[in-house]
Amino acid sequence: MSSWAQTLSRLDAFSKVDSTHQARTSSGGFLSVVVLLVMAFMVTSELRDFLQYQQTHEFAVDADVQQELQVNFAMTVAMPCPLMRVDVLDASGNRQNLDDGITMQAVSRRRAFTKLSGRHSAGLNGVADMHVHDIFAEAGRLRRVPGVREKGLAKPSSLASIGDLDDAACRIEGSVMVNKVAGLFHITAHGHAYGGAYVPSRMMNFTHHIDELSFGPLYPSLDNPLDNTLHVSDDHVSAFRYFISIVPTTYIDASARHLSTNQYAVNEYYKPHSDLSDLGGKPPGIFLEYSFESVAVTVREHRGSIVAFAVRLCAAISGLFVTVGIAHSLFACFANAVSGRRARVSQGILDSKHATTVHMPATVVER
């Protein structure tokens, strides 16, 4: 062996034990099986944690100076289209009548709500349980163009084809730009709150199914709290009120792609009225009162570092070996101590019960 090899061997921190001095025991074999099983479990757990996405939420003051915001909506109301009007009134005093800027299609109430009744949610929907990469996948699907029916909805008809006004309903759909201030999006009957021909209370029915209600760019595959929900009126004269708090939200996935949208929380209030006088000056209808929170949320998705994963895995495996080795050594020392004491007690040469007398022959020394 060369001198440099001898020098390296003297620096060896991992000294080897000669195989002739190694002893294999049943307890060691049992612990080896246990170590392998625990090691497999730890490697699987670490690998699962590494492959899972992690999400962090960052909160900051909304610095967006955007003046307008897009509102997307699609709903079916159990009233004929000519009896209703759609308006937006915001805190700045600006009022928009949307009858000419949206799609209002006559449908059969019986056919529409028969199909829709099996699609409504038991509660409010949301994307809180979705991962960021799932949100990007859903947002990447084909966007629905306003005025185009969703798959599974009733086919639009004309009032003439419906024939009976009692069976007439209206599908309202569109996307409109509103000022980015608190506002009120509402659907009312003509002659109530605004001018126009007066609609008798017996002809009003504000039972409705909301297919889509979102703020910002239209991503129809993403579920919002009010999407796909059915709301039934128990009286002709009634009011549905939704108090909506909008939070600007930006999603950033592991590939650093950005998706800007708006989440919202909603509280629903419904009260039937037996007569118009019970409304206290407020008209019957569907009212969505929205406001904007001053806090913006950034949801960032990422995976752990491969270096950190390797360090954790090595630390876990080495720690397992060291811990089991120490435990085995302590157990062996304890077992040897117990067995040694028993041997001294049962077979000790100074034990009086087993002591023997040794007779030595006499030695004669001749002078």
Stockholm file with secondary structure:
# STOCKHOLM 1.0

chainA/1-367         MSSWAQTLSRLDAFSKVDSTHQARTSSGGFLSVVVLLVMAFMVTSELRDFLQYQQTHEFAVDADVQQELQVNFAMTVAMPCPLMRVDVLDASGNRQNLDDGITMQAVSRRRAFTKLSGRHSAGLNGVADMHVHDIFAEAGRLRRVPGVREKGLAKPSSLASIGDLDDAACRIEGSVMVNKVAGLFHITAHGHAYGGAYVPSRMMNFTHHIDELSFGPLYPSLDNPLDNTLHVSDDHVSAFRYFISIVPTTYIDASARHLSTNQYAVNEYYKPHSDLSDLGGKPPGIFLEYSFESVAVTVREHRGSIVAFAVRLCAAISGLFVTVGIAHSLFACFANAVSGRRARVSQGILDSKHATTVHMPATVVER
#=GR chainA/1-367 SS CCHHHHHHHHTCSSCCCCGGGCCCCHHHHHHHHHHHHHHHHHHHHHHHHHHSCEEEEEEEECCCCCCEEEEEEEEEESSCGGGEEEEEEETTSCEEECTTTSEEEEEEHHHHHHHHHTTCCSSCCCSTTSCHHHHHHHHTSCCCCTTSCCTTSCCCCCHHHHCCGGGEEEEEEEEEEEESSCEEEEEEETTSSSCSSCCCGGGCCCCEEEEEEEESSCCTTSCCTTTTEEECCSSSEEEEEEEEEEEEEEEECTTCCEEEEEEEEEEEEEEEESSGGGGTTCCSEEEEEEEECSEEEEEEEECCCHHHHHHHHHHHHHHHHHHHHHHHHHHHHHHHHHHHHHHHHHHCTTCTTSCCCCCCCCCCCCC
#=GC SS_cons         CCHHHHHHHHTCSSCCCCGGGCCCCHHHHHHHHHHHHHHHHHHHHHHHHHHSCEEEEEEEECCCCCCEEEEEEEEEESSCGGGEEEEEEETTSCEEECTTTSEEEEEEHHHHHHHHHTTCCSSCCCSTTSCHHHHHHHHTSCCCCTTSCCTTSCCCCCHHHHCCGGGEEEEEEEEEEEESSCEEEEEEETTSSSCSSCCCGGGCCCCEEEEEEEESSCCTTSCCTTTTEEECCSSSEEEEEEEEEEEEEEEECTTCCEEEEEEEEEEEEEEEESSGGGGTTCCSEEEEEEEECSEEEEEEEECCCHHHHHHHHHHHHHHHHHHHHHHHHHHHHHHHHHHHHHHHHHHCTTCTTSCCCCCCCCCCCCC
//
